[in-house]
Amino acid sequence: AQSVTQPDIHITVSEGASLELRCNYSYGATPYLFWYVQSPGQGLQLLLKYFSGDTLVQGIKGFEAEFKRSQSSFNLRKPSVHWSDAAEYFCAVAPGFGNEKLTFGTGTRLTIIP
Amino acid sequence: NAGVMQNPRHLVRRRGQEARLRCSPMKGHSHVYWYRQLPEEGLKFMVYLQKENIIDESGMPKERFSAEFPKEGPSILRIQQVVRGDSAAYFCASSPPWEAGELFFGEGSRLTVL
C-alpha cells in the first residue's frame, strides 16, 4: 500500500525567505504525486502534480516541486514566501493515472513571520 | 462555473442522531470522492462514486456509513447513529472523466457530535 510522510509538522519562515517542504512516499510502482494547499476553514487547492517527464514541476503561486526517485521524495519549494502563503500543505500520492483515490500525508503547517 | 458545493458547512448532532452531508460536484464532473479529516490529521479516503454507482468504498467504515450519488441531485454521505468519534471535517471532491489527477475540493462539512 502506498504511504506519504511529511516529516515537518510545523515550519516557520520569514516573509521573503525561501521555503522547502519535505515529502517522502512509499509506493511500488511509478507514483503520481501531488501537492495541495489548505487555507484555514477552506477546502484543498491543487498546487502542482507530477505524472511523468521532467522531474521539476512548476505549479501555481510560484511553487515548484522536484521528483527524486532515488530518494523517494517530492519536495515543495518556493524561492520567496509571501504572508498569504501561510496555510497547511499536503503531499499526496495516487495509485495510477486517472485514479484519484489519493493517499495524503499528515500535512505541514506553514507560518510566516514579518 | 460554480465550484464543488457542500452543505451544510457546519452540522451539530447529538449521539445517536443521523447526519446527512450533501455534495454537488462541479458542472460536467461525473466522479465524486468523499474524504474525512480528523483534527491534526491528513485527509483519509472514504468512497469514490460515479452516477448511480459506488466504485470504491474501501475507506468507508463497515457500519453506520453509507454514500450515494443518484442520477439526479447531489451526492449524499449519510452517517447513522453518530458517535463522538465521527466529529470531523468531511470533504467532497469531484473530477472530470477527461482530466486525470486533479481533484476539485469543496469547502467541507464540519460535523460536531455532542
Contacts between the chains, C-beta under 8 A, distances in Angstrom:
chain1	res1	chain2	res2	distance
A	4	B	42	7.8
A	32	B	101	6.1
A	34	B	101	6.9
A	36	B	105	7.9
A	41	B	107	7.4
A	42	B	107	5.6
A	42	B	108	7.8
A	43	B	4	7.3
A	43	B	91	6.0
A	43	B	93	7.9
A	43	B	105	3.5
A	43	B	106	5.2
A	43	B	107	4.6
A	43	B	108	5.7
A	44	B	43	7.4
A	44	B	91	7.1
A	44	B	93	7.8
A	44	B	103	7.6
A	44	B	105	4.4
A	45	B	105	7.3
A	46	B	102	5.3
A	46	B	103	7.2
A	49	B	101	5.0
A	49	B	102	6.7
A	51	B	100	7.5
A	51	B	101	6.5
A	90	B	42	5.8
A	90	B	43	7.1
A	94	B	101	6.6
A	97	B	100	5.2
A	97	B	101	7.3
A	98	B	100	4.1
A	98	B	101	7.5
A	100	B	31	7.0
A	100	B	33	6.1
A	100	B	48	7.4
A	100	B	93	7.4
A	100	B	95	5.2
A	100	B	100	7.8
A	100	B	101	6.8
A	100	B	102	7.8
A	100	B	103	5.2
A	101	B	33	7.4
A	101	B	45	5.4
A	101	B	48	5.9
A	101	B	56	6.1
A	102	B	43	7.6
A	102	B	45	6.6
A	102	B	103	6.9
A	103	B	45	7.1
A	104	B	35	7.9
A	104	B	42	3.8
A	104	B	43	4.6
A	104	B	44	7.4
A	105	B	42	5.5
A	106	B	40	7.7
A	106	B	41	5.8
A	106	B	42	4.6
A	107	B	41	7.9
A	107	B	42	5.3
